[in-house]
């Protein structure tokens, strides 16, 4: 397993406090504090996108997730309307349900 060390890539290096990006041949994971807020995992069924806020629906958590999606060149975006989180996907907009969401990519 290899870990990203030193300076984080754009757009993370501007917001590196409590942020860790881990990249191996089988996954890309983003941690904010102790929470894995976003990840791409290689599975037998293909690649899966995993998003989690762990109950911390803060602007910073949302910003970290969206930076991860942008960095990964994925057509997803997290946004909030009337205190409810939504995820824009290639198939449309879905309301965030629970603490975590998974998508086949």
The 8 nearest C-alpha neighbors of each residue, nearest first, counted from 0:
[[1, 23, 2, 22, 24, 21, 25, 26],
 [2, 0, 23, 22, 3, 21, 24, 4],
 [3, 1, 21, 4, 22, 0, 23, 20],
 [4, 2, 21, 20, 22, 1, 5, 7],
 [5, 3, 2, 6, 7, 20, 19, 21],
 [4, 6, 7, 3, 8, 12, 2, 19],
 [5, 7, 12, 4, 8, 15, 3, 11],
 [6, 8, 12, 11, 5, 9, 15, 4],
 [9, 7, 12, 11, 10, 6, 70, 20],
 [10, 8, 11, 12, 7, 13, 70, 66],
 [9, 11, 12, 8, 66, 13, 70, 14],
 [12, 10, 9, 14, 13, 7, 8, 15],
 [11, 13, 7, 15, 14, 9, 8, 10],
 [14, 12, 11, 15, 10, 9, 7, 16],
 [15, 13, 11, 12, 16, 18, 10, 17],
 [14, 16, 18, 12, 11, 13, 17, 7],
 [15, 17, 18, 14, 31, 32, 19, 13],
 [16, 18, 32, 31, 15, 19, 30, 33],
 [19, 17, 31, 15, 16, 30, 32, 20],
 [20, 18, 30, 29, 21, 31, 17, 15],
 [19, 21, 29, 28, 3, 30, 22, 18],
 [22, 20, 2, 28, 3, 27, 29, 19],
 [21, 23, 27, 26, 2, 28, 3, 1],
 [24, 22, 26, 25, 1, 0, 27, 21],
 [23, 25, 26, 22, 27, 0, 41, 1],
 [26, 24, 41, 23, 40, 27, 22, 42],
 [27, 25, 40, 39, 23, 24, 22, 41],
 [26, 28, 22, 39, 38, 21, 23, 40],
 [29, 27, 38, 21, 20, 37, 26, 22],
 [30, 28, 20, 37, 35, 19, 36, 38],
 [31, 29, 35, 19, 34, 18, 36, 32],
 [30, 32, 18, 34, 17, 33, 36, 35],
 [31, 33, 17, 34, 30, 18, 19, 35],
 [34, 32, 31, 30, 35, 17, 18, 36],
 [35, 33, 30, 31, 36, 32, 53, 52],
 [34, 36, 30, 29, 37, 31, 33, 51],
 [37, 35, 51, 50, 34, 30, 52, 29],
 [38, 36, 50, 29, 49, 35, 28, 64],
 [37, 39, 28, 49, 27, 48, 29, 40],
 [38, 40, 48, 27, 26, 47, 49, 28],
 [41, 39, 26, 47, 46, 25, 42, 38],
 [40, 42, 46, 25, 45, 26, 47, 39],
 [41, 43, 45, 44, 46, 40, 47, 25],
 [42, 44, 45, 41, 46, 40, 47, 25],
 [45, 43, 42, 46, 41, 47, 103, 104],
 [46, 44, 42, 43, 41, 47, 103, 104],
 [45, 47, 41, 104, 40, 42, 103, 39],
 [46, 48, 103, 40, 39, 104, 102, 49],
 [49, 47, 39, 102, 101, 38, 103, 104],
 [48, 50, 101, 38, 37, 100, 39, 47],
 [51, 49, 37, 100, 99, 36, 101, 38],
 [50, 52, 99, 36, 98, 53, 37, 100],
 [51, 53, 55, 54, 98, 36, 56, 99],
 [54, 52, 98, 55, 51, 34, 99, 36],
 [53, 55, 52, 56, 98, 97, 51, 57],
 [56, 54, 52, 57, 53, 60, 98, 51],
 [57, 55, 54, 52, 60, 58, 61, 84],
 [56, 58, 60, 59, 55, 61, 52, 62],
 [57, 59, 61, 60, 62, 56, 63, 55],
 [58, 60, 62, 57, 61, 63, 56, 64],
 [61, 59, 63, 57, 62, 58, 64, 56],
 [60, 62, 58, 64, 59, 63, 65, 57],
 [61, 63, 59, 65, 60, 64, 58, 66],
 [64, 62, 66, 60, 65, 61, 59, 67],
 [65, 63, 67, 61, 66, 62, 37, 68],
 [64, 66, 68, 62, 67, 63, 76, 69],
 [67, 65, 69, 63, 68, 64, 70, 62],
 [66, 68, 70, 64, 65, 69, 71, 63],
 [69, 67, 65, 71, 73, 66, 70, 72],
 [68, 70, 66, 72, 71, 67, 65, 73],
 [69, 71, 67, 68, 72, 66, 10, 9],
 [70, 72, 68, 69, 73, 67, 66, 39],
 [73, 71, 69, 70, 68, 74, 67, 75],
 [72, 74, 68, 71, 75, 69, 70, 76],
 [75, 73, 89, 88, 72, 76, 68, 69],
 [76, 74, 88, 87, 73, 68, 86, 89],
 [77, 75, 87, 86, 65, 78, 74, 68],
 [78, 76, 86, 85, 65, 87, 61, 84],
 [79, 77, 85, 84, 86, 76, 80, 61],
 [78, 80, 84, 83, 85, 82, 81, 77],
 [79, 81, 83, 82, 84, 78, 85, 94],
 [80, 82, 83, 79, 84, 78, 85, 94],
 [83, 81, 80, 79, 84, 56, 78, 85],
 [84, 82, 80, 79, 81, 85, 94, 95],
 [85, 83, 79, 95, 78, 94, 80, 82],
 [86, 84, 94, 95, 78, 93, 77, 79],
 [87, 85, 77, 93, 76, 92, 88, 94],
 [86, 88, 92, 76, 75, 91, 77, 93],
 [89, 87, 75, 91, 90, 92, 86, 74],
 [88, 90, 91, 74, 75, 87, 92, 73],
 [91, 89, 88, 92, 87, 93, 75, 74],
 [92, 90, 88, 89, 87, 93, 86, 75],
 [91, 93, 87, 86, 88, 85, 94, 90],
 [94, 92, 86, 85, 95, 87, 91, 88],
 [93, 95, 85, 96, 84, 86, 92, 83],
 [94, 96, 85, 84, 93, 86, 97, 100],
 [97, 95, 94, 98, 100, 99, 84, 93],
 [98, 96, 99, 95, 100, 54, 53, 51],
 [99, 97, 53, 51, 52, 54, 96, 100],
 [98, 100, 51, 50, 97, 52, 101, 53],
 [99, 101, 50, 49, 51, 102, 95, 96],
 [102, 100, 49, 48, 50, 47, 99, 103],
 [101, 103, 48, 47, 104, 49, 100, 50],
 [102, 104, 47, 46, 48, 101, 45, 44],
 [103, 46, 47, 102, 48, 45, 73, 39]]
